[in-house]
Amino acid sequence: MATTTTSSPRKRRKPVTIPGMSQSDRLRAINGAKPPSIPIRMLKGVVLLIASLLVIMPFVAVISTSLADQEQINAAGGYVLFPTNPTFAAYEAIFRGGVVTRATIVSILITVVGSALSVTVVTMLAYALSRPGTFAHRPILLMVLFTMLFSAGMIPNYLLVKQLGLIDSYWALILPTMVSGFQVILMRGFFLEVPKEIIEAARIDGAGEFRILTTIMVPLSKAALAVIALFNAVSYWNAFFNAVLYINSTEKWPLQLVLRTYVVDNSSIGVDLPGDYIPPQQSLQMAILVVSLVPICLVYPFLQKHFAKGVIIGAVKG
């Protein structure tokens, strides 16, 4: 009589984890894969170091050149990496002259006002489009999607701004780019993920749509709001083409247009400093470039933690 034996399934050995192991090493241990060898890790480190240096060195060269004098610039052939006698005369010159100071104030004003208005309008429009019972919900949504695929062009936009009487006005730098279809879809996708039970409970308690938006939706959407705020701030701060088209007075130039005039077009910068020393033109140009980069570099670290989360969460649903 034949006997059958049943073998119990072999238990998979639990991988041994060492305190301090990285997440990638833990995943390899769970999957039974071997960690990369030491030469491979060294090669990855060298590649990352070279890539980091390629990204950082241009910024170092710009900042160092703005702090160098004419003798060091001539000796280095144009760009200085490590100035021996750094001086802030170039920064003192551009802010004493008045042009850069006035342009910086204009850019800050446009960025703050434009970003605030854009975030407000985009949030309200996205919330309205996320509610299925909104008046003309589908046609307005199709119009927003249409703007993501097609644009009117430069000449129709200029004629529209001219007909509205916005030529040579600060509003010409804010209103044409205030609403972005991509940002509306991003915020709408975030609002669609909020559980309907929360909104229904608020309505039972007597809350209206505006109160639901301000007290429930906005606090829950801080990550997405940080993303669109950063998008708008960078867009308004770096914009110069609208200023070229719509601004005629040099007193209303934003900083990026001044940067284009003095750096890209290589125009000379007239300065008036006490004493006999006048900073070299290249140091002045690099100083303007540094001033145009610093504000965004200071704002981004505070919003970076919300950036990836806001983009991923808001893009799940359409």
C-alpha positions as CSV (number, residue, x, y, z in Angstrom):
1,M,0.0,0.0,0.0
2,A,1.5,3.3,-1.1
3,T,1.7,6.1,1.3
4,T,1.7,9.7,0.4
5,T,3.5,12.3,2.3
6,T,2.7,15.9,2.3
7,S,5.5,18.3,2.7
8,S,4.8,21.5,4.6
9,P,5.7,24.6,2.6
10,R,9.1,25.9,3.4
11,K,9.0,29.0,5.5
12,R,10.8,31.9,3.9
13,R,13.6,33.1,6.1
14,K,13.2,36.5,7.6
15,P,15.9,38.8,6.3
16,V,18.3,40.1,8.9
17,T,18.2,43.8,9.1
18,I,20.9,45.9,10.6
19,P,20.2,49.1,12.4
20,G,21.1,52.0,10.2
21,M,20.3,50.2,6.9
22,S,18.9,52.4,4.2
23,Q,15.5,51.7,2.7
24,S,16.9,50.5,-0.5
25,D,19.1,48.0,1.4
26,R,16.1,46.7,3.3
27,L,14.1,46.2,0.1
28,R,17.0,44.3,-1.4
29,A,17.3,42.1,1.8
30,I,13.5,41.4,1.6
31,N,13.6,40.5,-2.0
32,G,16.8,38.4,-1.6
33,A,18.9,40.6,-3.8
34,K,22.5,41.3,-3.1
35,P,23.5,44.9,-2.3
36,P,25.7,46.6,-4.9
37,S,29.4,46.1,-4.5
38,I,31.7,48.7,-3.1
39,P,33.1,49.7,-6.5
40,I,29.6,50.2,-7.9
41,R,28.8,52.4,-4.9
42,M,32.0,54.4,-5.3
43,L,31.2,54.9,-9.0
44,K,27.7,56.2,-8.2
45,G,29.2,58.5,-5.6
46,V,31.7,59.9,-8.1
47,V,28.9,60.4,-10.8
48,L,26.7,62.2,-8.3
49,L,29.6,64.4,-7.1
50,I,30.5,65.4,-10.7
51,A,26.8,66.1,-11.4
52,S,26.6,68.3,-8.3
53,L,29.7,70.2,-9.2
54,L,28.4,70.9,-12.7
55,V,25.3,72.4,-11.2
56,I,26.9,74.3,-8.4
57,M,30.0,75.7,-10.1
58,P,28.1,78.2,-12.4
59,F,26.4,79.7,-9.3
60,V,29.8,79.9,-7.5
61,A,31.3,81.6,-10.6
62,V,28.5,84.2,-10.8
63,I,28.7,85.0,-7.0
64,S,32.5,85.1,-7.0
65,T,32.6,87.4,-10.1
66,S,30.2,89.8,-8.5
67,L,32.6,90.1,-5.6
68,A,35.8,90.5,-7.7
69,D,37.6,93.5,-9.0
70,Q,38.8,94.3,-12.5
71,E,42.3,92.9,-12.0
72,Q,41.0,89.5,-10.8
73,I,38.5,89.3,-13.6
74,N,41.2,90.0,-16.2
75,A,43.6,87.5,-14.7
76,A,40.8,84.8,-14.6
77,G,39.8,85.4,-18.2
78,G,36.2,86.6,-17.4
79,Y,34.9,84.6,-14.5
80,V,36.4,84.3,-11.0
81,L,35.9,81.2,-8.9
82,F,37.7,82.2,-5.7
83,P,38.2,86.0,-5.3
84,T,41.2,86.9,-3.2
85,N,39.9,90.3,-2.1
86,P,36.1,90.1,-2.2
87,T,34.3,93.4,-2.2
88,F,30.6,94.4,-2.2
89,A,31.1,97.5,-4.2
90,A,29.1,96.1,-7.1
91,Y,26.1,95.6,-4.9
92,E,26.5,99.0,-3.4
93,A,26.7,100.5,-6.8
94,I,23.6,98.9,-8.3
95,F,21.4,99.7,-5.3
96,R,22.8,103.3,-5.1
97,G,22.0,103.9,-8.7
98,G,18.3,103.5,-8.3
99,V,17.4,101.5,-11.4
100,V,17.9,98.1,-9.8
101,T,16.3,99.1,-6.5
102,R,13.2,100.4,-8.3
103,A,13.0,97.3,-10.5
104,T,13.4,95.0,-7.5
105,I,10.5,96.8,-5.7
106,V,8.4,96.5,-8.9
107,S,9.1,92.8,-9.2
108,I,8.3,92.1,-5.6
109,L,5.1,94.0,-5.9
110,I,4.0,92.1,-9.0
111,T,5.1,88.8,-7.6
112,V,3.2,89.2,-4.3
113,V,0.0,90.7,-5.7
114,G,-0.1,88.4,-8.8
115,S,0.6,85.2,-6.8
116,A,-2.1,86.1,-4.2
117,L,-4.7,86.9,-6.8
118,S,-3.8,83.9,-8.8
119,V,-4.0,81.5,-5.9
120,T,-7.4,83.0,-4.8
121,V,-9.0,82.9,-8.3
122,V,-7.6,79.4,-9.1
123,T,-8.8,78.0,-5.8
124,M,-12.3,79.4,-6.1
125,L,-12.6,78.3,-9.8
126,A,-11.3,74.8,-9.0
127,Y,-13.7,74.4,-6.1
128,A,-16.6,75.4,-8.2
129,L,-15.6,72.9,-10.9
130,S,-15.2,70.1,-8.4
131,R,-18.9,70.4,-7.4
132,P,-21.1,68.5,-9.9
133,G,-24.1,70.8,-9.4
134,T,-22.3,74.0,-10.4
135,F,-24.0,76.2,-13.1
136,A,-22.4,75.5,-16.5
137,H,-20.0,73.0,-14.9
138,R,-19.1,71.1,-18.0
139,P,-18.8,74.0,-20.5
140,I,-16.5,75.9,-18.2
141,L,-14.4,72.8,-17.5
142,L,-14.0,72.3,-21.3
143,M,-13.0,75.9,-21.7
144,V,-10.3,75.5,-19.1
145,L,-9.0,72.3,-20.7
146,F,-9.1,74.1,-24.1
147,T,-6.7,76.7,-22.8
148,M,-4.2,74.0,-22.0
149,L,-4.1,72.9,-25.6
150,F,-4.4,76.1,-27.6
151,S,-3.5,79.8,-27.1
152,A,-4.6,82.9,-28.9
153,G,-1.1,84.1,-29.7
154,M,0.9,87.2,-29.1
155,I,-0.9,89.7,-31.4
156,P,-4.5,88.9,-30.1
157,N,-3.3,89.1,-26.6
158,Y,-1.6,92.4,-27.2
159,L,-4.8,93.8,-28.9
160,L,-6.9,92.6,-25.9
161,V,-4.6,94.2,-23.4
162,K,-4.7,97.4,-25.5
163,Q,-8.5,97.4,-25.7
164,L,-8.7,97.0,-21.9
165,G,-6.5,100.1,-21.5
166,L,-3.7,98.2,-19.7
167,I,-0.8,99.3,-21.8
168,D,2.0,100.7,-19.6
169,S,0.2,99.5,-16.5
170,Y,1.3,97.0,-13.8
171,W,-1.9,95.1,-14.3
172,A,-0.7,94.2,-17.8
173,L,2.0,92.1,-16.0
174,I,-0.5,90.4,-13.7
175,L,-3.9,89.8,-15.3
176,P,-2.9,88.0,-18.6
177,T,-1.2,85.2,-16.7
178,M,-3.4,85.2,-13.6
179,V,-5.3,82.0,-14.3
180,S,-3.6,78.8,-15.4
181,G,-5.6,75.8,-16.7
182,F,-3.0,73.4,-15.4
183,Q,-3.3,74.8,-11.9
184,V,-7.1,74.7,-12.0
185,I,-7.0,71.0,-12.9
186,L,-4.5,70.4,-10.2
187,M,-6.6,72.0,-7.5
188,R,-9.8,70.4,-8.8
189,G,-8.2,67.0,-8.6
190,F,-7.2,67.7,-5.0
191,F,-10.7,68.9,-4.1
192,L,-12.3,65.7,-5.6
193,E,-10.3,63.6,-3.2
194,V,-11.8,65.2,-0.1
195,P,-14.4,62.8,1.3
196,K,-17.9,63.8,0.5
197,E,-19.0,62.9,4.0
198,I,-17.0,65.9,5.4
199,I,-18.8,68.3,3.0
200,E,-22.2,66.8,3.7
201,A,-21.6,67.1,7.5
202,A,-20.7,70.7,7.1
203,R,-23.9,71.4,5.0
204,I,-26.0,69.7,7.7
205,D,-24.5,72.0,10.2
206,G,-25.6,75.0,8.1
207,A,-22.3,75.9,6.3
208,G,-22.5,77.5,2.9
209,E,-20.3,76.9,0.0
210,F,-18.0,79.8,0.8
211,R,-17.6,78.7,4.4
212,I,-16.9,75.1,3.3
213,L,-14.2,76.4,1.0
214,T,-12.5,78.6,3.5
215,T,-12.8,76.5,6.6
216,I,-12.5,73.0,5.2
217,M,-11.1,72.9,1.7
218,V,-8.3,75.5,2.1
219,P,-6.9,74.0,5.4
220,L,-6.9,70.5,3.8
221,S,-5.2,71.7,0.6
222,K,-2.1,73.4,2.0
223,A,0.2,71.2,0.0
224,A,-1.5,71.9,-3.3
225,L,-1.8,75.6,-2.5
226,A,2.0,75.7,-1.8
227,V,2.6,74.1,-5.2
228,I,0.6,76.6,-7.2
229,A,1.9,79.5,-5.0
230,L,5.4,78.5,-5.9
231,F,4.5,78.1,-9.6
232,N,3.0,81.5,-9.7
233,A,5.8,83.2,-7.7
234,V,8.5,81.8,-10.0
235,S,6.4,82.7,-13.1
236,Y,5.8,86.3,-12.1
237,W,9.3,86.8,-10.8
238,N,11.0,85.5,-14.0
239,A,8.6,87.0,-16.5
240,F,10.1,89.7,-18.7
241,F,8.4,89.2,-22.1
242,N,5.1,90.8,-21.1
243,A,7.1,93.8,-19.8
244,V,8.7,94.1,-23.2
245,L,5.3,94.1,-24.9
246,Y,3.2,96.1,-22.6
247,I,5.5,98.4,-20.6
248,N,6.7,101.6,-22.2
249,S,8.1,103.5,-19.2
250,T,11.5,102.5,-18.0
251,E,10.4,103.5,-14.4
252,K,8.0,100.5,-14.5
253,W,10.5,97.9,-15.7
254,P,10.7,94.7,-13.5
255,L,14.0,93.3,-12.4
256,Q,14.1,90.7,-15.1
257,L,13.8,93.3,-17.9
258,V,16.7,95.2,-16.3
259,L,18.6,92.0,-16.1
260,R,18.0,91.4,-19.8
261,T,19.0,94.9,-20.8
262,Y,22.3,95.0,-18.8
263,V,23.4,91.4,-18.9
264,V,22.0,89.8,-22.1
265,D,22.3,92.9,-24.2
266,N,25.6,93.7,-22.5
267,S,24.7,97.4,-22.0
268,S,26.8,99.5,-19.7
269,I,25.5,100.4,-16.2
270,G,26.0,103.9,-15.1
271,V,26.8,104.2,-11.4
272,D,27.6,106.9,-9.0
273,L,29.8,105.9,-6.1
274,P,31.7,108.2,-3.7
275,G,35.4,108.0,-4.3
276,D,37.5,107.0,-7.3
277,Y,36.8,103.3,-7.4
278,I,34.2,102.1,-10.0
279,P,33.3,98.4,-10.1
280,P,33.9,96.6,-13.4
281,Q,30.9,96.2,-15.6
282,Q,31.0,92.4,-15.4
283,S,30.8,92.5,-11.6
284,L,27.8,94.8,-11.8
285,Q,26.1,92.4,-14.3
286,M,26.8,89.4,-12.1
287,A,25.5,91.3,-9.0
288,I,22.2,92.0,-10.8
289,L,22.0,88.3,-11.7
290,V,22.6,87.3,-8.0
291,V,19.9,89.7,-6.9
292,S,17.4,88.2,-9.3
293,L,18.2,84.7,-8.1
294,V,18.2,85.2,-4.3
295,P,14.4,85.7,-3.6
296,I,13.3,82.4,-5.2
297,C,16.2,80.5,-3.7
298,L,15.1,81.8,-0.3
299,V,11.4,81.0,-0.8
300,Y,11.8,77.5,-2.3
301,P,13.2,75.7,0.8
302,F,10.1,76.6,2.8
303,L,7.7,75.2,0.2
304,Q,9.8,72.3,-1.0
305,K,8.4,69.8,1.6
306,H,4.9,70.4,0.2
307,F,6.0,70.4,-3.5
308,A,6.1,66.7,-4.3
309,K,3.1,65.8,-2.1
310,G,1.0,68.5,-3.7
311,V,1.8,67.5,-7.2
312,I,1.3,63.7,-6.6
313,I,-2.0,64.1,-4.7
314,G,-3.5,66.6,-7.0
315,A,-2.8,64.6,-10.1
316,V,-4.5,61.4,-9.1
317,K,-7.9,62.3,-10.3
318,G,-9.0,64.4,-13.3
